[in-house]
Every structure is written in structure tokens, then in C-alpha cells.
């Protein structure tokens, strides 16, 4: 029996010969392809030492392409592919045999730790690089300056469970796909919520983009997709797409948008014109092209994008280049372009031979996300601009005081998230008890302020919000200050700011108090006409709203609570019993408590009334008949603080003894004092003889 796999030392010659071992000696030298050369150098940078060839592998994507087109070839080799696996460890055939025979868990764990990824080889002599998932460089994602999207791909190698965190890459199959098709395919792979097996093959994407007629012969061969066809392919996948022209966009604006999307876990498709670079740095237009943007590198020294380019390879670095450094043809109005960086065999960067001049940017998001990030970014930029202008104005008005230290201190980051994930992240947030002011002095936060911050957190966590939110985290002097939530499912004409959450009171107050009344209505109108932002919606969240009756009742008598439980004596035939003795008091009456409730005996522990204040502020009083307690008084409806009313020789007393309603308020004593005033206002004839029962 022929072995189902081969193991070799990683190298150019071994790679080429392994592929020929699969498909015969007539298969071309794979290192004549730029993509293989790139992948080899990429794996060399990851210190690959071994490669394992899996002879027969059925790939879902190629199987779909084969059934749609290649099966009808007279000279079809077949539907089976091969798969190459790459490892950091030095492996041989015997070690793999031992792993398969013994299944030692420690050895399997070690194998996973050294797993660098895989490449599927299709039986197509010219475009054989199929689905390829390689570990990205360790330097990516190790700090905030570099980030690239990944998802986990499960791999089963003869029963050995492996995985690789990557985004799938493949080269353009010039028959069933165009460069735009493969960029769409990689972008779909980068959407973490999409099950991997639900991602369509390139032939399916092309068919969807060209037309909706199954089996149409007009789809293949395919050379390129138009913008409209790219969007149509995304439509078929049930995705919301946003398109942005890049003809007049500055490079910092591009990176701000890219960072926002990548931080949100969302890929981008970049359309560009490819210009060849001659020896004298003259640019010559070659063709249109599309790549998938999957990461970024930001910093003062260099800015770059990480892209999947089907003509080169996965996670290729595209750095910004000033077009003034080149001789550009007439009609090129851009100030910058992207240079795809390649290394030579010694690991040094080559001189650029092509420049990509961006034309458009397409994002793919969940269908509920109506608002692109530009509205959130514009809102944040407007906040920063207005704040900076106010600081300058204060400096000019004060004359003697220098406000320059307050400038250029406000920064932000924007990302898209689901409200459930954001609430989950907020669970661990606790307001700081001690703040350090700008002079370095420690300030203790009062108990009242801590309670208000905690109440704000509770109100937010229990509030109802749209599923998708643009989250803008603002920092002041590198410290968290406040967070703005913008409803991503809203419309441009809406009031989309969902909430403003204080993260650090000292820093937030220094900014928000300055912004509250910074802009007049006329100035606001002018700002929003130009910026397409939600700045006025943000200000509306800052300015105190008029409290309603319910807000007053919540503060005074506690927020409504459902009764914690029911006793058996309070239910009959599945129905809650009604306490017929209940009386409702809406306003002051002339009768005294003695005249209203003459049945209550003096100094008798077993003679008392029960009371509660309902959701609408009505005072309910009744007898506890046949063990029917507070829930039967309210009909099991939510109510506020509740307790007992007793008569003593010194007067009437109330308490908060209600395990069903009063048990979980943190400020019960304060609420009971307010309830006493309510009793005194209703029974004014007994006002001087009403008090709170002393604690025992």
C-alpha cells in the first residue's frame, strides 16, 4: 500500500517535488509562480522546518468549482486535491506514524504548538494554489500599533485535531473567478460570525455577481467584476455594504476608516489601479485590481496595510508611498498610493515594481448595520474640534491663565460591536474611589457620587438598545474619560447617540462640562450641515432632561419591584387571591388614622395593617386577611417600598417589613423616611402622631 502522506524537510526543492509527486512530473515547477515564492519566504520567516504532504484531499471550494465548470473538461484530472501542512518542528515519517499509533496527548499538544498552517494544491497546472491558511507573524497583534483579523480553522490530519488562526487565501483562478472574486471570498472568510462551511466558493461568488440564473454558461471564464457586480455578490450573501470613493481621501482618513473597521472585526475590499514602475520611477497603468484589507500598522515612522493579494500572497504588507516620488501619467490626481512590499531570498525588502492607486473601498457588515463608520468618526472629530476651540476661547478670555496644557489631549477610538458584547465588557467596570487631578492631588469620591455612577451603570445595563452600536472610547491625557454609543442601525437623519457613559469623572467633567453649552443652535446647524455627524444628538444626551413623575417616584420610594415570591396561602386554582380590604389613597383626607382604621388595637403585635406604594405612587393599605400579604394587596403587580402600619400608645408607626418588596433596596431607610412623609401628607389629622418604628 502506498503511503497516504510524505514528510520532508522544508525547502524550495522539496516543495516543488512534493507537488509533482501528487500530479505527475508534467506539473510545472511551482517556484515559477510569484505566490509560491512569497509563501516560501513567508514560511521561512516563521522558521518552518518540515512539510507534510497529504496526497488525497477533497476541498469543499474546489469541489464546488469542479462541479460547476471543470467536470466538463475532456482532460480533467479529477476532483481531488493535495494538502501541504507546515510545521516549526523537525518531523519525519516515523514520528507521524508514532503519533497516529499512540495518540500521546503531550506529543499532540506539541505538534499543535508548532503548526504553521496549510496550503491546498488544486489539480490545475497554472492556478493550483487553493485555500491557504498560514499563521501570521508574531509581531502582529502584539500591541495596539499592529492588528490583523484572524479566525480559527479546524484541521483534521488523519484523525489528529489541529487548528490555525488565520484568514484563508487563494490565488485567482482565471477561469471561475477574477481578482475581485477572490478578494470577496477572503473578506467573507474574515467575517467571524459566518460559519466557514457556509462561505461560497469562488465559482458561486462569480455566478452571484454576474447573474442569478443557476448553471448559466455566461459566468465562465471570468476576467473581472465591476463595482456593481461586487456589491451584487455581497447582496446575495445578505450583507450590508458601504462604498467610499478614495479619489479625494487623505491617507490619514483612509487609515482612520480602516482601523475602525479592523478593530470592529470587519474586512474591507480595496479597488485600485495597478501601475508598473520603470527603472526611472515612471508609472505606467497596467490594470484594475482588488485586494482584501485584513489589518493595519500605524505609527509615526510608517503606516501600512495588511492585505490578501491573490497575485502575491496572504498578509502582504502594503506601505504608503507619496506619488510625488514617481513620474505619474496625466490624469492621476492622487497624492499617495500603496506599494506591496516583497522580500528577496536574503529577507531584505525589494525595490517596488508596482504601485496601487486606490479608487474605492467596500465594507461588508451585518445587514442591520445601516450607518457607515463615517458618521461616528465625524461625530468624534467634531467633538474634538469643538473642545479645542473652547480651550482656545477660554485662554483668550482669561488673559492671564495658560490653557495650552489642555490642548491636544483628547483622543478616541471607534469600533462596531453588538450591545450584548459591550454590556458584557462593562460588567467588570467599577467607578474609581480615588482620582488624581491635573496637579497630582488625590481626591476621594463621595459616597453619593459613587452611588450615582453605580446607578448609571445599572440603568445602562438594564436599558434597551439596538443590537449594533458604534462605540467611541474617548481618552483624556491617555486616561479613559467617557464612551459614546451610536446606534449603527439608525438613519442619518435620526438621533443616533444611544448613551454617554462616564468612565473617569475627573477627566470626563473637564471635557463634557465645556461642551454642553459650547455651540449655539445656529452654530450646531452649521456644524452638522458640513460634518454629517450626530453632534447635536450627543449634546442632547449631555444636557439634563426634565424629570417626569416616574423619575421622582423612583428616587423617592424606590424603583418598582416584582414580589419575590408567593405563599401557598395566596394562590387558589392557579390564581392570585385578591385582598378585598385594600384601600387606595391618592391625596390628603380629613379622617385620622384612628377614625379610618378603628379595628387596629393598641400595642398589639398581632393587630396591624400592611401597606405599599404602587408603581404610580398610590398608597395602598389593607389587612393581612388569611395570610394574604403584600402581593395580594397589589395583585402581584410591581410596587415600591412596602411594610406594616401599627398603633401604639404613643401613636402610629410604620416599618419596611416586607420580604417581597422592600428586601433588596440599598437605601431602605431613606425610602422609608420618604414614605412616612407620604403618610403624614395623606393623614394630616394624625401627622404629629406618625413615626418610624424604632429598630430592635
Phi, psi and omega per residue, in radians:
X1 nan 2.283 3.113
X2 -1.248 2.422 3.140
X3 -1.096 2.408 -3.137
X4 -1.360 -0.031 3.137
X5 -2.638 2.818 3.024
X6 -2.279 2.557 3.109
X7 -2.172 2.248 -3.129
X8 -2.383 2.885 2.983
X9 -1.230 2.458 -3.116
X10 -1.199 2.231 3.119
X11 -3.081 2.894 -3.117
X12 -1.077 -0.842 -3.071
X13 -1.165 -0.711 -3.123
X14 -1.164 -0.677 3.128
X15 -1.081 -0.833 -3.098
X16 -1.112 -0.744 -3.104
X17 -1.257 -0.551 3.090
X18 -1.110 -0.738 3.139
X19 -1.144 -0.726 3.112
X20 -1.136 -0.501 3.101
X21 -1.111 -0.523 -3.140
X22 -1.339 -0.820 -2.929
X23 -2.028 0.146 3.050
X24 1.750 2.807 -3.060
X25 -1.192 -0.322 3.129
X26 -1.318 -0.229 3.119
X27 -1.116 2.341 -3.007
X28 -1.163 2.827 3.062
X29 -1.098 2.032 -3.011
X30 -1.195 -0.373 -3.098
X31 -1.424 0.094 2.947
X32 -1.390 -0.138 3.126
X33 -1.642 2.357 3.138
X34 -1.084 -0.664 -3.091
X35 -1.097 -0.710 3.137
X36 -1.185 -0.688 3.089
X37 -1.040 -0.758 3.120
X38 -1.114 -0.830 -3.111
X39 -1.094 -0.674 3.108
X40 -1.068 -0.828 -3.135
X41 -1.168 -0.622 3.106
X42 -1.065 -0.846 3.129
X43 -1.185 -0.548 3.071
X44 -1.103 -0.697 3.082
X45 -1.107 -0.491 3.104
X46 -1.509 0.086 3.114
X47 1.098 0.766 3.067
X48 -1.145 2.404 -3.141
X49 -2.116 -0.381 -3.083
X50 -2.428 2.646 3.059
X51 -2.334 2.363 3.126
X52 -2.026 2.238 3.108
X53 -1.718 2.121 3.017
X54 -1.700 1.933 -2.938
X55 -1.068 -0.953 -3.037
X56 -2.002 2.038 -3.129
X57 -2.418 2.285 3.112
X58 -1.698 1.967 -3.123
X59 -1.697 2.238 -3.098
X60 -0.992 -0.785 -3.078
X61 -1.136 -0.824 -3.126
X62 -1.200 -0.608 3.115
X63 -1.047 -0.681 3.106
X64 -1.181 -0.794 3.105
X65 -1.081 -0.697 -3.132
X66 -1.096 -0.782 -3.092
X67 -1.198 -0.490 -3.121
X68 -1.450 -0.493 -3.005
X69 -2.449 -0.955 -2.929
X70 -1.244 -0.398 -3.120
X71 -1.055 -0.417 -3.101
X72 -1.517 -0.005 3.094
X73 -1.245 2.390 3.097
X74 -1.141 -0.631 -3.075
X75 -1.776 0.518 -3.092
X76 -1.068 2.256 3.112
X77 -1.306 -0.527 -3.114
X78 2.358 -3.127 -3.034
X79 -1.711 -0.088 -3.061
X80 -1.570 2.492 3.126
X81 -1.929 -3.101 2.962
X82 -2.115 2.828 3.134
X83 -2.384 2.260 3.094
X84 -1.764 2.294 3.099
X85 -1.998 2.407 -3.070
X86 -2.031 2.433 -3.072
X87 -2.339 2.588 3.031
X88 -1.285 -0.591 -3.080
X89 -1.326 2.738 3.004
X90 -1.467 1.961 -3.082
X91 -2.013 2.749 2.987
X92 -2.430 3.051 -3.058
X93 -1.057 -0.719 -3.073
X94 -1.137 -0.694 -3.121
X95 -1.130 -0.692 3.101
X96 -1.142 -0.735 3.094
X97 -1.028 -0.744 3.137
X98 -1.128 -0.694 3.119
X99 -1.097 -0.731 -3.123
X100 -1.222 -0.601 -3.098
X101 -1.355 -0.721 -3.009
X102 -1.743 -0.522 3.135
X103 1.068 0.599 -3.128
X104 -1.081 2.161 -3.022
X105 -1.138 -0.647 -3.139
X106 -1.152 -0.718 3.127
X107 -1.194 -0.647 3.110
X108 -1.150 -0.690 3.091
X109 -1.101 -0.725 3.123
X110 -1.119 -0.692 3.123
X111 -1.078 -0.732 3.121
X112 -1.101 -0.727 -3.115
X113 -1.087 -0.482 -3.141
X114 -1.761 0.195 -3.101
X115 -1.433 2.183 -3.066
X116 -1.846 -0.132 3.084
X117 2.204 -2.970 -3.064
X118 -2.510 2.828 3.031
X119 -2.404 2.211 3.091
X120 -1.535 2.327 3.118
X121 -1.894 2.037 -3.132
X122 -1.525 2.679 -3.128
X123 -1.388 0.898 3.117
X124 -2.164 1.968 -3.011
X125 -0.986 -0.590 -3.041
X126 -1.684 -0.618 -3.103
X127 -2.215 1.214 -2.977
X128 -1.660 -0.130 -3.096
X129 -1.389 1.850 3.121
X130 -1.599 -2.684 -3.092
X131 -0.938 2.145 -3.080
X132 -2.274 2.163 3.126
X133 -2.208 1.990 -3.109
X134 -2.142 2.515 3.066
X135 -1.047 2.406 3.104
X136 -1.448 2.907 -3.097
X137 -1.011 2.504 -3.131
X138 -1.079 -0.454 -3.097
X139 -1.235 -0.347 3.114
X140 -1.390 2.423 3.134
X141 1.264 0.158 3.107
X142 -1.498 -0.243 3.034
X143 -2.661 3.073 -3.036
X144 -1.211 -0.243 -3.089
X145 -1.384 -0.346 -3.133
X146 -2.284 2.384 3.091
X147 -2.693 2.461 3.055
X148 -2.467 2.516 3.137
X149 -1.274 2.531 3.009
X150 -2.539 2.818 2.948
X151 -2.520 2.869 -3.066
X152 -1.612 2.220 3.051
X153 -1.889 2.115 3.097
X154 -1.430 2.399 -3.102
X155 -2.212 2.291 3.056
X156 -1.990 1.943 -3.126
X157 -1.896 1.642 3.140
X158 0.964 0.628 -3.141
X159 1.685 -0.186 3.081
X160 -1.483 2.129 3.126
X161 -1.469 2.076 3.073
X162 -2.208 2.942 3.034
X163 -2.631 2.773 3.092
X164 -2.450 2.326 3.083
X165 -1.644 1.937 -3.023
X166 -2.859 -3.010 2.917
X167 -2.247 2.285 -3.026
X168 -1.124 2.482 3.109
X169 -2.223 2.608 2.887
X170 -2.680 2.757 3.120
X171 -1.413 2.822 3.138
X172 -1.203 2.128 2.984
X173 -1.506 1.859 -2.943
X174 -1.163 -0.082 3.107
X175 -1.661 -0.963 -3.038
X176 -1.687 0.010 -3.128
X177 -2.688 2.828 3.002
X178 -2.009 3.070 3.134
X179 -1.035 -0.626 3.112
X180 -1.130 -0.608 3.132
X181 -1.110 -0.813 -3.133
X182 -1.201 -0.552 3.079
X183 -1.199 -0.645 3.053
X184 -1.121 -0.769 -3.127
X185 -1.050 -0.785 3.109
X186 -1.158 -0.683 3.123
X187 -1.103 -0.728 3.103
X188 -1.110 -0.635 3.080
X189 -1.109 -0.505 -3.086
X190 -1.423 -0.156 3.102
X191 -1.420 1.796 -2.960
X192 -1.066 -0.480 -3.090
X193 -1.399 -0.185 3.132
X194 -1.479 2.139 3.042
X195 -1.012 2.402 -3.053
X196 -1.042 -0.677 -3.087
X197 -1.282 -0.213 3.105
X198 -1.561 -0.090 -3.123
X199 -1.307 2.191 -3.081
X200 -1.210 2.728 3.060
X201 -1.312 2.999 -3.137
X202 -1.118 -0.624 3.122
X203 -1.167 -0.631 3.089
X204 -1.161 -0.746 3.133
X205 -1.069 -0.765 3.136
X206 -1.093 -0.780 3.125
X207 -1.050 -0.769 3.124
X208 -1.101 -0.648 -3.097
X209 -1.271 -0.667 -3.062
X210 -1.400 -0.823 -3.117
X211 -2.848 3.060 -3.118
X212 -1.912 0.266 -3.088
X213 -1.627 1.967 -3.127
X214 -1.060 2.305 3.078
X215 1.384 0.196 -3.134
X216 -1.084 2.368 3.137
X217 -1.484 0.014 -3.106
X218 -1.525 -0.114 -3.060
X219 -1.399 -0.542 -3.018
X220 -2.202 2.598 -0.164
X221 -1.160 2.705 -3.086
X222 -2.187 2.323 -3.095
X223 -1.795 -0.706 -3.100
X224 -2.777 2.753 3.074
X225 -1.986 2.478 3.045
X226 -1.412 2.950 3.083
X227 -0.992 -0.755 -3.123
X228 -1.069 -0.681 -3.134
X229 -1.248 -0.608 3.054
X230 -1.055 -0.805 -3.133
X231 -1.140 -0.629 3.124
X232 -1.128 -0.706 3.117
X233 -1.076 -0.679 3.100
X234 -1.225 -0.627 3.082
X235 -1.029 -0.790 -3.115
X236 -1.067 -0.535 3.122
X237 -1.411 0.052 3.107
X238 1.250 0.537 -3.098
X239 -1.872 2.616 2.984
X240 -1.534 2.325 3.121
X241 -2.145 2.548 3.058
X242 -2.171 2.350 -3.109
X243 -2.039 2.392 3.138
X244 -2.302 2.222 3.059
X245 -1.322 2.460 -3.081
X246 -1.930 0.238 -3.054
X247 -1.178 -0.553 -3.118
X248 -2.118 0.358 -3.091
X249 -1.605 2.293 3.079
X250 -1.291 2.739 -3.109
X251 -1.114 -0.596 3.114
X252 -1.190 -0.573 3.075
X253 -1.186 -0.699 3.096
X254 -1.062 -0.827 -3.087
X255 -1.178 -0.580 3.076
X256 -1.093 -0.750 3.117
X257 -1.189 -0.797 -3.132
X258 -1.067 -0.784 -3.135
X259 -1.058 -0.719 3.137
X260 -1.047 -0.810 -3.126
X261 -1.206 -0.812 -3.104
X262 -1.123 -0.722 3.079
X263 -1.091 -0.390 3.106
X264 -1.565 0.020 -3.121
X265 1.336 0.465 -3.069
X266 -2.081 2.293 3.113
X267 -1.444 2.978 3.105
X268 -2.357 2.666 3.029
X269 -1.940 2.150 -3.107
X270 -1.868 2.156 3.034
X271 -1.729 2.407 -3.058
X272 -2.648 2.821 2.954
X273 -1.676 2.325 -3.139
X274 -1.678 2.183 3.101
X275 -2.001 2.287 3.023
X276 -1.362 2.600 -3.121
X277 -1.937 2.094 3.116
X278 -1.472 3.073 -3.123
X279 -1.084 -0.492 -3.141
X280 -1.683 0.362 3.098
X281 1.128 0.491 3.047
X282 -1.569 2.369 -3.134
X283 -1.640 2.360 3.098
X284 -2.261 2.198 -3.107
X285 -1.121 2.275 3.126
X286 -1.893 -0.932 -3.091
X287 -3.011 2.981 2.978
X288 -1.456 2.739 -3.054
X289 -2.700 2.792 3.076
X290 -2.435 2.420 3.101
X291 -2.311 2.836 3.064
X292 -1.729 2.194 3.062
X293 -1.575 2.139 -3.067
X294 -2.190 0.062 3.135
X295 -3.053 3.095 -3.117
X296 -2.597 2.782 2.963
X297 -2.298 2.138 -3.136
X298 -2.088 2.685 3.128
X299 2.851 2.916 -3.112
X300 -1.198 -0.694 -3.048
X301 -1.280 -0.711 -3.034
X302 -2.694 2.478 3.004
X303 -2.076 2.426 -3.115
X304 -2.653 2.792 3.040
X305 -1.995 2.568 3.010
X306 -1.782 2.115 -3.022
X307 -2.252 2.660 2.886
X308 -1.656 1.967 3.115
X309 -2.007 2.010 -3.062
X310 -1.077 -0.339 3.119
X311 -1.463 -0.175 -3.047
X312 -2.263 -1.181 -3.121
X313 2.935 -3.080 -3.096
X314 -1.428 2.587 3.084
X315 0.894 0.694 3.084
X316 -1.265 2.469 -3.105
X317 -1.591 2.160 3.107
X318 -1.989 1.913 -3.099
X319 -1.642 2.739 3.108
X320 -1.303 2.364 3.085
X321 -2.303 2.367 3.091
X322 -1.304 2.203 -3.125
X323 -1.234 -0.219 3.062
X324 -1.162 -0.277 3.108
X325 -1.409 -0.076 -3.087
X326 -2.168 2.780 3.006
X327 -1.546 1.848 -3.021
X328 -1.652 2.536 3.083
X329 -1.245 2.826 3.135
X330 -1.067 2.492 3.127
X331 1.726 -0.269 3.091
X332 -1.463 1.910 -3.070
X333 -1.805 -0.102 -3.140
X334 -1.171 2.651 3.079
X335 -1.700 -0.238 -3.079
X336 -2.553 2.833 3.075
X337 -2.554 -3.035 -3.140
X338 -2.079 2.341 3.105
X339 -1.955 2.074 3.068
X340 -1.334 2.132 -3.036
X341 -1.606 2.300 3.101
X342 -2.163 2.644 3.125
X343 -1.869 2.725 3.031
X344 -1.600 -3.052 -3.085
X345 -1.155 -0.302 3.121
X346 -1.634 0.045 3.101
X347 1.457 0.249 3.129
X348 -1.737 2.594 -3.118
X349 -1.225 2.333 3.099
X350 -1.428 2.818 2.998
X351 -1.212 2.477 -3.095
X352 -1.133 2.419 3.068
X353 -2.004 -0.092 3.085
X354 -2.516 2.623 3.041
X355 -2.240 2.291 3.080
X356 -1.700 2.118 3.095
X357 -1.789 1.900 -3.010
X358 -1.137 2.496 3.089
X359 -2.013 -0.780 -3.078
X360 -2.611 2.816 3.140
X361 -2.290 2.260 3.139
X362 -2.155 2.257 3.079
X363 -1.884 2.677 3.070
X364 -2.188 2.078 -3.107
X365 -2.303 3.121 3.067
X366 -1.071 2.569 -3.049
X367 -1.104 -0.344 3.142
X368 -1.385 -0.236 -3.073
X369 -1.448 1.737 -3.121
X370 -1.466 -0.687 -3.015
X371 -1.540 2.195 3.017
X372 -1.244 2.908 -3.093
X373 -1.167 -0.276 -3.083
X374 -1.004 -0.625 3.139
X375 -1.175 -0.717 3.097
X376 -1.176 -0.760 3.136
X377 -1.135 -0.724 3.109
X378 -1.112 -0.672 3.095
X379 -1.078 -0.794 -3.138
X380 -1.146 -0.752 3.107
X381 -1.077 -0.678 3.124
X382 -1.139 -0.717 3.105
X383 -1.036 -0.805 -3.139
X384 -1.127 -0.763 -3.125
X385 -1.092 -0.811 -3.130
X386 -1.130 -0.708 3.114
X387 -1.069 -0.808 -3.129
X388 -1.080 -0.689 3.127
X389 -1.162 -0.642 3.120
X390 -1.185 -0.647 3.098
X391 -1.115 -0.761 3.103
X392 -1.089 -0.753 -3.136
X393 -1.077 -0.746 3.128
X394 -1.104 -0.687 3.121
X395 -1.109 -0.712 3.131
X396 -1.196 -0.678 -3.106
X397 -1.258 -0.628 -3.094
X398 -1.285 -0.535 3.110
X399 1.312 -1.102 -3.013
X400 -1.542 -0.398 -3.036
X401 -1.655 2.396 -3.120
X402 -1.633 2.074 3.132
X403 -1.810 0.153 -3.062
X404 -1.111 -0.472 -3.139
X405 -1.161 -0.310 -3.130
X406 -1.541 -0.161 -3.097
X407 -1.469 2.717 3.082
X408 0.965 0.590 -3.136
X409 -1.933 -0.197 -3.042
X410 -1.721 2.177 3.129
X411 -2.389 2.948 -3.101
X412 -2.694 2.825 2.988
X413 -2.384 2.451 -3.071
X414 -2.110 2.431 3.074
X415 -2.623 2.763 3.075
X416 -1.722 2.382 3.109
X417 -2.628 2.847 3.024
X418 -1.464 2.503 -3.049
X419 -1.058 -0.582 3.128
X420 -1.118 -0.701 3.113
X421 -1.175 -0.686 3.140
X422 -1.175 -0.747 3.108
X423 -1.076 -0.672 3.122
X424 -1.084 -0.712 3.129
X425 -1.197 -0.445 -3.108
X426 -1.407 -0.267 -3.078
X427 -1.014 -0.648 -3.102
X428 -1.484 -0.020 -3.092
X429 -1.357 2.249 3.085
X430 -2.220 2.273 3.118
X431 -1.033 2.428 3.135
X432 -1.231 2.459 -3.140
X433 -1.557 -0.364 -3.140
X434 -2.301 2.263 3.095
X435 -1.984 2.693 3.046
X436 -1.976 2.103 -3.091
X437 -1.380 -3.113 -3.061
X438 -1.137 -0.335 3.111
X439 -1.635 0.044 3.127
X440 1.544 0.120 -3.127
X441 -1.486 2.442 3.096
X442 -1.463 2.333 -3.124
X443 -2.156 2.141 3.098
X444 -1.406 2.327 3.136
X445 -1.441 2.333 -3.120
X446 -1.200 2.758 3.126
X447 -1.065 -0.624 3.132
X448 -1.128 -0.728 3.127
X449 -1.178 -0.697 3.089
X450 -1.076 -0.736 3.130
X451 -1.110 -0.674 3.132
X452 -1.165 -0.707 3.097
X453 -1.119 -0.708 3.135
X454 -1.169 -0.688 3.110
X455 -1.132 -0.661 3.102
X456 -1.091 -0.745 3.105
X457 -1.078 -0.773 -3.134
X458 -1.122 -0.718 3.132
X459 -1.073 -0.703 -3.140
X460 -1.201 -0.827 -3.088
X461 -1.082 -0.564 -3.117
X462 -1.652 0.001 3.137
X463 -1.410 2.882 -3.141
X464 -1.826 2.229 -3.098
X465 -2.415 2.800 3.082
X466 -1.098 2.702 -3.044
X467 -1.098 -0.742 -3.078
X468 -1.901 2.297 -3.103
X469 -2.333 2.403 2.893
X470 -1.418 2.111 -3.103
X471 -1.778 2.134 3.109
X472 -1.983 1.902 3.118
X473 -1.641 2.002 3.127
X474 -1.681 2.451 3.094
X475 -2.178 2.489 3.093
X476 -2.126 2.065 -3.048
X477 0.942 0.767 3.067
X478 1.213 0.124 3.088
X479 -1.873 2.446 3.093
X480 -0.981 2.324 -3.119
X481 -2.009 -1.082 3.127
X482 -2.706 2.872 -3.119
X483 -2.223 2.370 3.100
X484 -1.948 2.363 3.041
X485 -1.898 2.238 3.112
X486 -2.089 2.147 -3.094
X487 -1.119 1.897 -3.099
X488 -1.285 -0.196 3.132
X489 -1.671 0.011 -3.114
X490 -1.370 -3.098 3.119
X491 -1.937 2.791 -3.115
X492 -1.019 -0.461 -3.112
X493 -1.553 0.011 -3.053
X494 -1.519 3.087 3.011
X495 -1.735 1.462 -2.856
X496 -1.453 -0.238 -3.125
X497 -1.227 1.982 -3.056
X498 -1.430 -0.657 -3.063
X499 -2.863 2.727 2.979
X500 -2.211 2.029 -3.065
X501 -1.899 2.273 3.113
X502 -1.407 2.216 3.091
X503 -1.737 -0.689 -3.116
X504 -2.479 1.948 -2.944
X505 -1.083 -0.745 -3.101
X506 -1.066 -0.891 -3.117
X507 -1.163 -0.726 -3.103
X508 -1.144 -0.768 -3.126
X509 -1.073 -0.635 -3.126
X510 -1.083 -0.454 -3.096
X511 -1.740 -0.900 -2.989
X512 -1.162 -0.665 3.110
X513 -1.123 -0.544 3.126
X514 -1.271 -0.529 -3.056
X515 -1.533 -0.425 -2.985
X516 -0.890 -0.825 -3.059
X517 -2.106 0.496 -3.073
X518 -1.264 -0.596 -3.025
X519 -1.996 2.326 3.052
X520 -1.321 2.827 3.104
X521 -0.938 -0.692 -3.133
X522 -1.173 -0.728 3.126
X523 -1.152 -0.655 3.106
X524 -1.058 -0.765 -3.135
X525 -1.074 -0.707 3.129
X526 -1.179 -0.700 3.140
X527 -1.080 -0.859 -3.041
X528 -1.286 -0.444 3.096
X529 -1.155 -0.543 -3.095
X530 -1.639 -0.725 -2.935
X531 -1.559 -0.272 -3.045
X532 0.874 0.972 -3.105
X533 -2.159 3.078 3.077
X534 -1.942 0.733 -3.091
X535 -1.139 -0.716 -3.141
X536 -1.171 -0.618 3.067
X537 -1.140 -0.651 3.063
X538 -1.093 -0.811 3.133
X539 -1.104 -0.615 3.136
X540 -1.091 -0.599 3.096
X541 -1.246 -0.489 -3.120
X542 -1.364 -0.704 -3.045
X543 -1.308 2.368 -3.071
X544 -1.064 2.345 3.110
X545 -1.550 2.737 3.103
X546 -1.235 2.176 3.125
X547 -1.206 2.470 3.041
X548 -1.695 -3.093 -3.134
X549 -1.076 -0.736 -3.107
X550 -1.114 -0.645 3.086
X551 -1.077 -0.749 3.110
X552 -1.086 -0.787 -3.131
X553 -1.130 -0.676 3.128
X554 -1.073 -0.772 3.141
X555 -1.226 -0.652 -2.994
X556 -1.437 -0.752 -3.046
X557 -2.102 0.148 3.118
X558 1.607 2.634 3.092
X559 -1.222 2.552 -3.089
X560 -0.993 2.431 3.083
X561 -2.164 2.475 2.952
X562 -1.360 2.578 3.088
X563 -1.053 2.404 -3.026
X564 -1.131 -0.594 -3.106
X565 -2.838 2.986 3.070
X566 -2.105 2.542 3.051
X567 -1.566 2.761 3.126
X568 -1.053 -0.556 -3.114
X569 -1.244 -0.158 -3.087
X570 -1.780 0.027 -3.101
X571 -2.232 2.438 3.029
X572 -2.504 2.194 -3.134
X573 0.945 0.658 3.102
X574 1.371 0.018 -3.114
X575 -1.926 2.495 3.086
X576 -1.315 2.289 -3.133
X577 -1.266 2.559 -3.137
X578 -1.734 2.220 3.092
X579 -1.415 1.787 -3.058
X580 -1.203 -0.175 -3.116
X581 -1.483 -0.108 -3.044
X582 -1.115 2.351 3.045
X583 -2.164 2.523 -3.115
X584 -1.895 2.374 -3.136
X585 -2.172 2.047 -3.084
X586 -1.749 -0.539 -3.087
X587 -2.609 -3.137 -3.061
X588 -1.103 2.470 3.054
X589 -2.146 2.826 -3.083
X590 -1.505 -0.337 -3.114
X591 -1.279 2.564 3.031
X592 -1.460 2.912 3.107
X593 -1.085 -0.636 3.138
X594 -1.101 -0.728 -3.132
X595 -1.278 -0.588 -3.085
X596 -1.339 -0.655 -3.074
X597 -2.223 1.186 -3.090
X598 -1.219 -0.280 -3.089
X599 -1.277 -0.215 -3.095
X600 -1.446 2.179 -3.073
X601 -1.499 2.716 3.109
X602 -1.300 2.391 3.005
X603 0.835 0.686 3.118
X604 -2.023 1.970 -3.097
X605 -1.091 -0.413 -3.112
X606 -1.637 0.023 3.131
X607 -2.022 1.874 -3.097
X608 -2.783 2.964 3.057
X609 -2.021 2.769 3.007
X610 -1.960 2.605 -3.081
X611 -2.494 2.789 2.990
X612 -2.764 2.824 3.019
X613 -1.937 2.095 -3.024
X614 -1.402 -3.084 -3.053
X615 -1.018 -0.569 -3.096
X616 -1.608 0.099 3.102
X617 1.560 0.104 3.126
X618 -1.353 2.381 3.084
X619 -1.512 2.117 3.105
X620 -1.884 2.291 3.111
X621 -2.326 2.400 3.098
X622 -2.843 3.093 3.111
X623 -1.640 2.650 3.075
X624 -1.539 1.417 -3.050
X625 -1.516 2.264 3.105
X626 0.884 0.718 3.087
X627 1.087 0.460 3.022
X628 -1.554 1.859 -3.019
X629 -1.586 -2.662 -3.021
X630 -0.991 -0.695 3.141
X631 -1.072 -0.548 3.099
X632 -1.332 -0.368 3.078
X633 -1.257 -0.622 -3.084
X634 -1.722 -0.149 -3.025
X635 1.276 0.544 -3.138
X636 1.111 0.382 3.126
X637 -1.577 2.745 3.094
X638 -1.026 2.482 3.118
X639 -2.554 3.012 -3.090
X640 -1.731 -2.570 -3.099
X641 -1.052 2.557 -3.092
X642 -2.508 2.890 3.141
X643 -3.132 -2.669 -3.106
X644 -2.078 2.677 3.074
X645 -2.150 2.135 -3.087
X646 -2.184 2.802 3.101
X647 -2.037 2.240 3.107
X648 -2.153 3.027 -3.136
X649 -1.150 -0.356 3.140
X650 -1.723 -0.017 3.122
X651 2.388 -2.881 -3.131
X652 -1.698 2.467 3.135
X653 -2.273 2.582 3.054
X654 -2.112 2.664 3.029
X655 -2.378 -3.132 -3.119
X656 -1.986 0.614 -3.114
X657 -1.391 1.529 3.022
X658 -2.580 1.759 -3.119
X659 -1.157 -0.325 -3.111
X660 -1.507 -0.534 -3.057
X661 -2.036 -0.681 -2.974
X662 -1.683 -0.015 -2.935
X663 -1.250 -0.415 -3.003
X664 -2.060 0.345 3.001
X665 -1.399 2.444 3.119
X666 -1.480 -0.316 -3.120
X667 -2.123 0.842 -3.056
X668 -1.014 -0.728 -3.105
X669 -1.064 -0.724 3.121
X670 -1.153 -0.736 3.133
X671 -1.153 -0.650 3.122
X672 -1.162 -0.651 3.091
X673 -1.106 -0.689 3.087
X674 -1.174 -0.647 3.103
X675 -1.141 -0.640 3.085
X676 -1.040 -0.748 3.124
X677 -1.130 -0.559 3.081
X678 -1.139 -0.782 3.068
X679 -1.026 -0.785 -3.075
X680 -1.143 -0.590 3.135
X681 -1.298 -0.581 -3.137
X682 -1.375 -0.801 3.136
X683 -1.805 1.159 -3.027
X684 -1.128 -0.425 3.117
X685 -1.191 -0.415 3.140
X686 -1.883 0.233 -3.016
X687 -0.917 -0.805 -3.043
X688 -1.349 -0.095 -3.112
X689 -2.039 0.369 3.101
X690 -1.958 2.363 3.125
X691 -2.700 3.087 3.109
X692 -1.633 2.403 -3.141
X693 -1.100 2.226 3.129
X694 -1.067 2.536 3.093
X695 -1.248 2.493 3.133
X696 -1.827 nan nan
